[in-house]
Amino acid sequence: MRYAIIGFGNIGRALAQAFSRKSIEVSVATTRDPESFAAEAAAIGPWVIAKTLADAVKADVIFLAVRFEAHPEVAKTLPTWQGKTIVDVTNAYGVPPEELGGQPSSAFVAKAFYGASVVKGFNHLGAAVLAQDPAVHGGRRAVFLASDDDAAAAQIGTLAENLGFSPIKLGALSEGGLLVQARGKSWGHLIFKDLVKFD
């Protein structure tokens, strides 16, 4: 299984740190030349590999960690995303609901990434928190996952556990998933909630 993170801002770097912490290889890419951020990627650890966008999207699981407004540009990289899982880490705060046709933002993203299975996740934590070791006082930091594809949600749930997090599934994008999606200028009720699960 190959993993990639598209976007190397604060959230993208925090995700890269999570992979590096568990020695799981991950590609990182932006629309820029990878040479411009290769040193920064290498500084996180040897498991974080700077690549071109065209190379990174060959991965099986792709974390979309760009500004919400930038997702259509990434989606144009491939004619079809069939067989891939997109983890939507974007937040559409400030985007008028009418611009999304009244849909949850992740459903809007799913239309752009034609053929992919989309899982909303890892977006409710601020970058500084997401970058921390998810092992907290004997528990594990929770990440919320929502998807219309149960198999994809299970796949990302397993990955979240491998990264040290405790996944909590919220159901479909338009059901429990609304709790982790911004709408207009209001945040979903679970966004910014830093919860720790004890087994």
Buried (B, 14 or more C-beta within 10 A) or exposed (E): EEBBBBBBEBBBBBBBBBBBBEEBBBBBBBEEEBEEBBEBBEEBBEBBBBBBBEBBBEBEBBBBBBEBEBBEEBBEBBEEBEEBBBBBBBBBBEBEBEEBEEBBBBBBBBEBBEEBBBBBBBBBBEBEEBBBEBEBEEBBBBBBBBBBBEEBBBBBBEBBEEBBBBBBBBBBBBEBBBBBBBBBEEBBEBBEEEBBBEE
